[in-house]
Each structure stands twice: as C-alpha cells, then as structure tokens.
C-alpha cells in the first residue's frame, strides 16, 4: 500500500479529516499527518518516511498484536493504548486496513454526537 492509498483509506471513514498539527512545534514532527474523527486522532504517520503508522488500539489485544513482526510500541505515546505498525511489508495491507478500521471505531465510539 502506498501513501496515497493509505491516506484515502483513512479519509474514507465518516467524519474524518486530516491535519498537520505539529508543524510549528517540533522539528522532527513537522511532517506528521494526523487523521481525526471529530477532534480525536486515530492514525498518524510521517509523510517524509511513510515507514510506519501509529494507531489507537484496544488495550486487551495490544500484547498479542505486538507478538506479530512489524507491530511494536509507539514512540512518545501510551504503550497501553497505541501501537506502531510497520508499512514495509512486515504487516499485510489487509491487516493494516483492519487495524486502521478498529482504531477509527475505537475512537469514534468514545465521541459524543456533538463532537463529530
């Protein structure tokens, strides 16, 4: 899956929008593209590298998922609620899409109708 296909997939979910909120704050984070449902993020990646994405995840399945090659602890986020997923082929496109879908569902389930 290339960067445009991944981006289109993330944007295909209802009430989803994208942004680059870190451009003016952190030198190493200027190229981070974030996908939101309402005001809550569910996925993001570095557009300059596109080597992994970070996704919200059900805490009950995180440890099992991390046993899979290509799924690891995220950089600078809660290891209890987020995972980092390799986009280099270690994780199949189907599994990446499934994890994105679950991330979106997890975040959107926590929103009130007013915030979407």
Backbone as a ProteinNet text record, in pm:
[ID]
protein_1_A
[PRIMARY]
XXXXXXXXXXXXXXXXXXXXXXXXXXXXXXXXXXXXXXXXXXXXXXXXXXXXXXXXXXXXXXXXXXXXXXXXXXXXXXXXXXXXXXXXXXXXXXXXXXXXXXXXXXXXXXXXXXXX
[TERTIARY]
85.6	0	90.2	60.5	140.6	74.4	140.7	96.7	-40.4	-65.6	-194.6	-308.9	-285.1	-388.4	-419.5	-314.9	-335	-413.7	-375.5	-443.8	-590.8	-617.9	-755.8	-837	-775	-845.9	-882.8	-789.4	-818	-928.9	-926.7	-1027.1	-1163.3	-1171.2	-1297.7	-1397.7	-1352.7	-1442.5	-1523.1	-1648.9	-1734.2	-1671.7	-1691.3	-1649.2	-1498.5	-1422.3	-1276.7	-1218.2	-1116	-1040.7	-893.9	-809	-665.2	-605.9	-489.5	-420.4	-275.2	-198.4	-56.9	-33.7	-76.1	-77.9	57.7	162.8	291.7	390.2	348.3	439.3	518.6	458.9	528.1	588.9	580.1	620.8	748.3	755.5	866.9	938.8	1067.5	1146.7	1131.8	1138.2	1130	987.5	889.2	749.1	674.7	745	679.5	602.5	642.5	579.5	484.8	432.3	339.2	197.3	136.9	-1.1	-90.3	-189.4	-277.7	-418.6	-484	-624	-709	-815.9	-904.2	-1045.4	-1114.2	-1259.1	-1306.3	-1385.1	-1416.5	-1287.3	-1257.5	-1134.8	-1030.7	-1056.6	-967.6	-891.1	-761.9	-682.7	-694.2	-692	-695.9	-580.6	-510.7	-399.5	-308.5	-177.9	-86	41.2	111.4	238.1	320.2	446.6	539.3	536.2	492.5	480.4	616.3	721.6	855	914.9	868.9	924	824.7	700.7	595.5	647.5	713	766.9	682.7	602.4	510.7	398.5	288.3	179.3	155.3	96.2	62.6	-88.5	-142.8	-287.5	-332.2	-450.9	-514.6	-553.1	-545.9	-571.6	-637.8	-717.8	-781.2	-671.9	-662.5	-557.8	-557.5	-671.3	-679.8	-611.2	-584.8	-522.4	-382.7	-337	-207.3	-92.2	-83.9	27.7	28.8	-87	-95.6	-52.1	-94.2	-55.5	94.8	155.7	299.5	385.3	324.6	396.3	417.3	340.5	349.8	467.6	548.3	659.7	605	657.1	613.4	517.5	476.6	389.8	466.5	482.3	562.8	505.4	576.4	536	555.8	465.8	478.2	582.9	632	723	641.6	668.8	616.1	464.8	402.4	260.6	242.7	126.2	97	106	189.9	205.3	81.5	-1.9	-122.8	-236.2	-232	-344	-306.9	-179.1	-135	-34.9	-32.4	65.7	128.7	246.4	316.9	317.1	273.5	258.9	350.3	439.5	532.6	456.8	499.1	437.7	535.4	629.9	734.6	707.6	589.4	555.5	555.3	608.3	605.1	461.6	374.8	233.6	156.2	68.7	-5.3	-95.2	-122.3	-211.9	-348.7	-396.5	-527.4	-526.9	-418.4	-409.9	-396.5	-318.3	-306.1	-443.1	-518.3	-651.7	-744.8	-736.4	-819.4	-784.9	-656.3	-614.6	-655.4	-648.8	-694.8	-845	-920.3	-1065.7	-1101	-1029.4	-1054.4	-1014.4	-907.9	-866	-973.6	-1022	-1130	-1252.3	-1292.5	-1411	-1393.8	-1276.6	-1247.8	-1259	-1200.6	-1203.5	-1343.1	-1409.1	-1541.8	-1645	-1628.4	-1721.2	-1713.8	-1600.5	-1582.9	-1628	-1671.6	-1712.8	-1861.2	-1897.3	-2038.7	-2083.5	-2209.1	-2263.3	-2229.6	-2215.1	-2186.7	-2046.7	-1950.6	-1812.2	-1777.5	-1868.6	-1839.4	-1882.6
-116.8	0	123	216	337.8	447.2	558.4	666.4	722.2	734.6	789.2	692.3	563.9	464.5	462	470	471.9	596.5	709.9	835.8	829.5	782.1	770.6	676.9	567.8	473.7	540.2	609.6	678.7	782.2	854.2	958.6	903.3	772.6	713.6	693.4	707.1	687.6	814.7	800	917	1013.5	1141.5	1249.3	1253.5	1203.3	1201.8	1320.8	1378.6	1484.4	1469	1540.7	1528.9	1663.8	1660.3	1782.9	1754.2	1861.6	1851.7	1944.2	1901.2	1988.2	2020.5	1950.4	1968	2050.4	2110.1	2180.7	2291.1	2365.2	2476.1	2446.2	2322	2291.1	2208.9	2099.2	2007	1986.2	2009.3	1998.5	1861.9	1755.7	1621.4	1574.8	1658.1	1618.8	1706.2	1785.1	1877.4	1807.3	1686.7	1617.8	1506	1516.4	1416.3	1452.2	1360	1376	1295.9	1364.3	1304	1294.2	1182.2	1161.7	1163.2	1240.8	1262.3	1215.4	1171.2	1159.1	1257.2	1354.3	1464.2	1536.7	1551.6	1618.6	1521.3	1392.1	1289.8	1218.2	1199.7	1132.2	980.9	914.5	768.8	708.4	789.3	739.1	854.8	826.1	925.9	859.5	931.1	882.4	1000.3	976.1	1076.2	1070	1178.2	1176.3	1172.2	1211.5	1206.8	1066.1	982.2	846.8	739.6	750	650	508.7	491.5	361.3	290.3	364.5	307	405.4	354.7	440.7	408.1	501	482.4	482.5	383.4	363.3	341.6	389.8	360.4	212.9	148.8	4.9	-34.8	-137.4	-193.5	-248.6	-199.6	-244.6	-395.9	-460.3	-603.6	-687.8	-630.5	-708.3	-659.6	-553.7	-495.7	-594.4	-662.1	-754.3	-866.5	-918.4	-1023.3	-969.6	-849.4	-789.8	-766.1	-728	-699.6	-824.8	-941.1	-1064.7	-1079.4	-1004.4	-1007.5	-921	-973.5	-896.5	-770.9	-655	-529.6	-448.4	-500.2	-424.6	-407.5	-281.5	-253.6	-138.9	-106.8	5.1	135.1	230.6	357.8	448.6	539.2	640.4	751.2	782.7	900.8	901.3	784.5	774.7	660.1	651.5	546.2	408.3	323.6	186.8	103.8	154.8	82.5	101.9	210.9	244	261.3	256.2	282.9	177	154.3	64.7	134.1	89.4	133.8	15.6	40.2	-66.5	-37.9	-132.2	-116.9	-119.6	-32.2	-24.5	-70.4	-154.7	-201.5	-340.8	-394.8	-528.5	-633.3	-600.7	-696.4	-725.4	-628	-641.8	-629.7	-724.2	-723.8	-600.5	-560.2	-446.5	-472.1	-595.4	-629.5	-609.9	-652.2	-635.5	-488.2	-412.7	-268.4	-203.5	-233.2	-175.2	-215.7	-340.1	-386	-310.9	-290.7	-217.6	-70.8	-9.7	129.5	136.7	43.7	40.8	26.4	-61.6	-80.4	42.6	109.4	232	339.2	355.2	451.6	418.6	292	251	276.3	248.2	268.4	416	501.1	644.9	701.8	665.2	721.1	675.8	556.5	508.2	592.6	655.7	737.2	881.2	918.4	1057.1	1074.7	1193.6	1226.7	1269.9	1266.5	1305	1451.4	1537	1678.4	1702.5	1615.6	1642.9	1590.7	1525.6	1476.3	1572.8
0	0	0	-86.7	-90	-5.4	4.9	93.2	53.3	-76	-121.1	-94.7	-112.5	-83.9	66	147.7	293	333.9	280.4	311.9	270.7	150.7	102.3	190.7	233.8	320.8	452.6	514.5	640.9	624.4	514.1	490.3	448.7	421.5	377.9	491.4	615.4	728.9	755.6	801.4	828.4	929.2	904.3	995.1	1016.5	919.3	929.4	855	914.1	847.1	885.2	813.6	836.2	873.6	930.4	966	998.5	1005.6	1041.9	1161	1278.6	1395.9	1457.4	1418	1483.7	1402	1291.7	1201.9	1269.3	1356.4	1419.2	1554.1	1598.3	1735.2	1747.4	1679.5	1697.7	1565.2	1563.1	1440.9	1373.9	1451.2	1395.3	1368	1398.1	1380.6	1280.6	1204.9	1111.4	1001	967.6	855	899.9	1021.4	1072.2	1026.8	951.3	905.3	999.2	1057.5	1156.6	1099.1	1125.5	1086.9	1212.3	1205.8	1319.8	1286.9	1388.5	1383.7	1489.2	1447.1	1536.8	1568.9	1696.2	1738.9	1794	1780.7	1837	1725.8	1745	1643	1656.4	1538.9	1538.5	1459.5	1380.2	1300	1262.5	1254.9	1201.5	1152.4	1064.5	1010.1	960.2	935	883.6	731.3	665.9	519.3	450.2	519.1	459	460.8	550.6	562.2	519.6	562.6	541.2	566.2	679.9	716.2	821.8	895.6	992.7	1020	1075.4	1121.2	1268.1	1336.9	1476.7	1487.6	1558.6	1566.8	1710.7	1740.6	1869.6	1867.8	1983.8	1988	2119.8	2114.2	2233	2324.1	2447.1	2538.7	2562.9	2545.4	2571	2463.3	2346.1	2238.2	2201.9	2263.8	2227.6	2243	2355.3	2377.5	2273.9	2240.6	2138.3	2002.6	1969.3	1840.9	1833	1944	1943.9	1923.3	1933.5	1902.8	1751.8	1674.4	1528.4	1483.2	1393.9	1338.3	1269.5	1305.8	1244.3	1329.2	1442.8	1533.9	1664.2	1704	1822.1	1904.1	2009.8	2095.3	2017.5	2036.6	1964.9	2029.1	1949.9	2000.8	2064.3	2188.2	2255.5	2279	2286.2	2321.4	2420.1	2479.5	2576.2	2511.8	2565.6	2515.9	2547.5	2636.4	2675.5	2575.3	2498.2	2410.5	2263.4	2229.1	2092.1	2045.7	1915.2	1854.6	1734.3	1700.7	1581.1	1484.1	1360.4	1262	1143.1	1113.2	1000.9	869	779.1	646.2	538.2	578.5	486.7	432.5	458.6	412.2	521.2	640.3	751	795.4	779.2	813.5	681.4	654.8	528.4	517	394.9	372.1	434.6	426.4	483.3	634.9	699.7	844.8	882	805.8	831.1	821.6	716.8	699.8	813.7	856.5	967.4	1095.6	1120.9	1241.1	1234.5	1116.3	1099.8	1127.2	1070.7	1090.2	1238.2	1307.6	1450.6	1530.7	1490.4	1556.7	1543.2	1419.9	1394.5	1480.4	1481.6	1556.8	1706.3	1757.7	1899.4	1936.8	1854.5	1882.7	1861.5	1752.4	1724.9	1827	1883.1	1985.4	2112	2135.6	2254.6	2239.5	2120.5	2096.6	2118.9	2161.2	2168.7	2029.3	2003.8	1872.8	1839.4	1940.5	1917.9	1861.4	1892.5	1853.2	1714.7	1644.5	1509.8	1403.2
[MASK]
++++++++++++++++++++++++++++++++++++++++++++++++++++++++++++++++++++++++++++++++++++++++++++++++++++++++++++++++++++

